[in-house]
Amino acid sequence: MALNDGACRFGELHRTIGGSNERMLSQTLATLTDDKLISRSLDENGRPSYELTDNGRNITYALLGLRDAIATCLWASENNEQSRSVEAE
């Protein structure tokens, strides 16, 4: 979700995401651009910059909602198991 706050250059994305090599990031950005989830433009110095398209933002919001729902379910499940342990004692 590195592009949620706006456009980023390749180097910024690489540092923010971490854990991937430049070739993999480049391929992923190309695929996301082809799928119209992000757009690529050149800044005033001719350096590429990437940002979410409307479709990319919509999918991001949906994924964030799904992430939050999963976290809530996991939290409830863990607390329910702890309650059972206390009751069993």
N, C-alpha and C positions, 0 to 999 in steps of 0.2 A: 504494500500500500504506500510505497515510497512516493508516488506521484499525487497523492491526495492533496498536498499543499500547493500544488502548481507545477509549472514546468521545471525540469531539471536537465542538466547536461549529462552526458555519458559518465564522466568521471565522478560526478556527484552521486549518480545512481549506483555506480560500482562501489563507492565507499559506503553508501547507506545500506545497500543490500548485503554486501559482504558474502563470503563463502562461495562465490562463483567466479569462474575465470572470465576474462574479457570476451573470449570467443563465444562462450555460452550466453552471456548477457547480450551480446550483439545479435546472436541468432534469435533469442527470445524477443528482443525489441523489434526485430524485423517481422517476426510472426505476429506479434501484437499489432504492429502497424498494418500489416496485410489484412488482419482481421478487423481493422478499424476500431480497435479498443484504445489505441493511443495514436497520437499524431506526431510527426517528426517535422521540425522546421529549423531553419538556420537563423542564428542570432545575428546581431549587427557585425560580428567579427567572422561570420561564416561557419561558426561551430554549430553542430547539430544540438537541438534541444527537443525533449520529449514531454508530452503532457497527455492527460486523459482526454478522450473524446466524451461526448454525452453518453454513448453506449458504455464506454469504459467506466464512467462515474456511476452509472446505474448498476452495473455488475458489481462494482466495488461496494456500493451501499448494501446490495443484497448479500454479498459475502461477509461483510462486517456484521450484518444482522444475524446471519447463520452462525458466525463465530461466537457472538454474544449468547445466542440461544444454547449452543453446545456448552459454553462455559457455565451457564445457569443450570443446565441439567446435570453437569458433572458436580457442581457445587452441592446441589440438592441431593444427589446420590451419595456423595461423601458424607454429608451431614446426617443423612438418614441411616447410613451404616454406623456412624459414630453413636447415634441415639440407640440403635439396637444393641451395641456393645455395652453401653452404660446400663441399659435395661436388663441385660443378661447377667450382669454382675450382681 
